């Protein structure tokens, strides 16, 4: 059994890729990610596998919805099993933008913004998202006692009490959109969704709900 891969995940990888080798571990937790190369044709892939992380399920769902006109700019999904907690995408060539001159280049941000605008797309409606977000916010507030003035926490509590969570429209987004998750390849910016466990493409109503909570 390969490091960090369960028996079922290994079986699936072999059925999908045939003979392959792993080039190295990128992240051990919460998702296991590594580059892999299929020997027969020399293709490169990224493998993400975890039996505990919910991010893989989100990423599989986002890829299933498709990313129109983004071929070569986001990793293309090749294989996935939500039940086994594993997915395989094509390898995107390039270097991480963070820590390079591109991180201070306005053109890099223009391209990244244009990509994000194309990633954002309607993803249906939810009657439970706003309620769940409100509950999550309350849980974080409970942990903030002693860290924030009680008067400020009381103000937040009153704002939450005034909310009447209802149906919100969801949009597809990216959970960690910043230079460490962008690649630069000969001046072209790409989105590296597989670098961090919390960087998977996810379907959320974050923008819509935050506007509702702020009253704008």
C-alpha positions in Angstrom: 0.0 0.0 0.0 1.4 3.4 -0.9 2.0 6.0 1.8 -1.2 7.8 2.9 -3.4 5.8 0.5 -5.9 3.3 1.7 -6.3 -0.1 0.0 -9.5 0.9 -1.8 -8.0 4.2 -3.0 -4.9 2.3 -4.3 -7.2 -0.2 -6.1 -9.0 2.7 -7.8 -5.8 4.4 -8.8 -4.5 1.3 -10.4 -7.8 0.8 -12.3 -7.8 4.4 -13.5 -4.1 4.9 -14.2 -2.6 1.5 -14.7 1.1 1.4 -13.8 2.2 4.8 -12.2 4.6 6.2 -9.7 4.2 9.0 -7.2 6.7 11.8 -7.5 6.4 13.3 -4.0 4.0 14.4 -1.2 2.7 17.9 -1.4 0.4 17.9 1.7 -0.2 15.3 4.3 -3.2 16.8 6.1 -6.2 17.3 5.8 -5.9 15.8 2.3 -3.1 13.7 0.8 -1.8 15.2 -2.4 1.0 14.2 -4.7 2.1 14.4 -8.3 2.0 11.1 -10.1 3.1 9.9 -13.5 1.6 7.2 -15.6 4.4 5.2 -17.1 2.7 4.0 -20.2 2.1 7.4 -21.8 4.2 9.7 -19.5 1.2 11.8 -18.4 1.3 13.8 -15.2 -1.5 14.0 -12.7 -2.3 15.3 -9.2 -3.8 12.9 -6.7 -5.8 14.1 -3.7 -7.0 11.5 -1.2 -8.4 11.6 2.3 -11.0 9.6 4.2 -11.7 12.5 6.6 -11.6 15.8 4.6 -14.9 17.2 3.3 -13.1 19.4 0.9 -12.6 16.5 -1.6 -16.4 16.1 -1.8 -16.8 19.8 -2.5 -14.1 19.7 -5.2 -15.7 16.7 -6.9 -19.1 18.4 -6.9 -17.6 21.6 -8.4 -15.8 19.8 -11.1 -18.9 17.8 -11.9 -20.7 21.1 -12.6 -18.0 21.9 -15.1 -15.8 25.0 -15.8 -16.6 26.3 -19.2 -13.8 27.8 -21.3 -11.2 27.2 -18.6 -9.3 24.3 -20.2 -5.7 24.5 -19.2 -6.4 27.3 -16.6 -7.8 25.0 -13.9 -7.0 21.4 -13.2 -9.2 19.1 -15.4 -10.8 16.3 -13.4 -9.9 12.9 -14.8 -11.2 10.4 -12.2 -13.0 10.7 -8.8 -14.8 8.7 -6.1 -16.5 10.6 -3.4 -17.2 7.4 -1.5 -13.5 6.5 -1.4 -12.4 10.1 -0.9 -10.1 10.4 -3.9 -9.8 12.4 -7.1 -7.3 12.7 -9.9 -6.8 15.8 -11.9 -4.4 16.6 -14.8 -1.1 18.3 -13.8 -0.9 22.0 -14.5 2.6 23.2 -15.5 3.8 26.4 -14.0 5.4 27.9 -10.8 3.6 29.2 -7.8 3.0 33.0 -8.0 3.7 33.6 -4.3 7.3 34.6 -3.7 8.0 35.5 -7.3 8.0 38.9 -9.1 4.5 37.9 -10.5 3.1 38.4 -7.0 3.6 42.2 -7.4 2.6 42.2 -11.1 -0.8 44.0 -11.8 -1.3 41.8 -14.8 -1.2 38.6 -12.7 -4.1 40.0 -10.5 -6.0 41.1 -13.6 -5.8 37.6 -15.0 -6.6 36.0 -11.7 -9.7 38.3 -11.3 -10.9 37.4 -14.8 -10.5 33.7 -14.0 -12.4 34.1 -10.8 -15.2 35.9 -12.6 -15.5 32.8 -14.9 -15.4 30.4 -11.9 -18.2 32.2 -10.2 -21.5 30.8 -11.6 -24.9 30.1 -10.3 -25.1 26.8 -8.3 -28.7 26.6 -7.3 -30.6 27.7 -4.2 -30.3 26.5 -0.6 -32.9 26.8 2.2 -30.4 25.6 4.8 -27.1 27.4 4.1 -28.0 30.7 5.8 -29.2 28.8 8.9 -26.0 26.8 9.0 -23.9 29.9 8.6 -25.7 31.6 11.4 -25.2 28.6 13.7 -21.5 28.5 12.8 -21.1 32.2 13.5 -22.7 31.7 17.0 -20.3 28.9 17.7 -17.3 31.1 16.8 -18.7 33.9 19.0 -19.0 31.5 21.9 -15.2 30.9 21.6 -14.5 34.6 21.5 -15.4 35.4 25.1 -12.3 36.9 26.7 -10.9 37.8 23.3 -13.3 40.5 22.3 -15.1 43.1 24.5 -18.5 41.8 25.7 -20.2 44.8 24.4 -19.0 44.0 20.9 -20.1 40.4 21.2 -23.5 41.6 22.5 -23.8 43.7 19.4 -23.0 40.8 17.1 -25.5 38.7 19.0 -28.2 41.3 18.4 -27.4 41.4 14.7 -27.7 37.6 14.4 -31.0 37.6 16.4 -32.3 40.1 13.8 -31.6 37.8 10.9 -34.4 35.7 9.4 -32.4 33.1 7.4 -34.2 32.0 4.3 -33.5 30.7 0.8 -30.2 32.0 -0.7 -28.8 31.7 -4.2 -25.5 29.8 -4.2 -22.5 30.5 -6.4 -19.4 28.5 -7.2 -16.3 30.0 -5.7 -12.8 29.2 -4.5 -12.1 28.8 -0.9 -8.5 30.2 -0.8 -8.0 32.5 -3.7 -4.6 34.1 -3.4 -1.1 34.0 -5.0 -0.1 30.8 -3.2 -2.9 29.0 -5.2 -2.1 30.6 -8.5 0.4 29.3 -11.0 2.3 31.4 -13.6 3.3 29.7 -16.8 5.0 31.9 -19.4 2.9 34.9 -18.3 -0.4 33.0 -18.1 -2.0 32.7 -14.7 -3.7 29.4 -13.7 -5.6 28.3 -10.7 -4.0 25.5 -8.6 -6.9 24.0 -6.7 -4.9 21.1 -5.4 -2.2 22.8 -3.3 -4.0 23.0 0.0 -6.7 21.0 1.5 -8.9 24.1 2.0 -8.4 25.3 -1.5 -10.8 23.1 -3.3 -13.4 24.6 -5.6 -16.5 24.7 -3.4 -20.2 25.6 -4.0 -21.1 28.1 -1.3 -23.4 31.0 -0.8 -20.8 33.0 1.0 -21.1 36.2 -1.0 -24.9 36.3 -0.9 -25.2 35.4 2.8 -22.5 37.9 3.9 -24.4 40.7 2.2 -27.5 39.6 4.0 -25.9 39.5 7.4 -24.3 42.9 6.9 -27.7 44.4 5.9 -26.5 45.7 2.5 
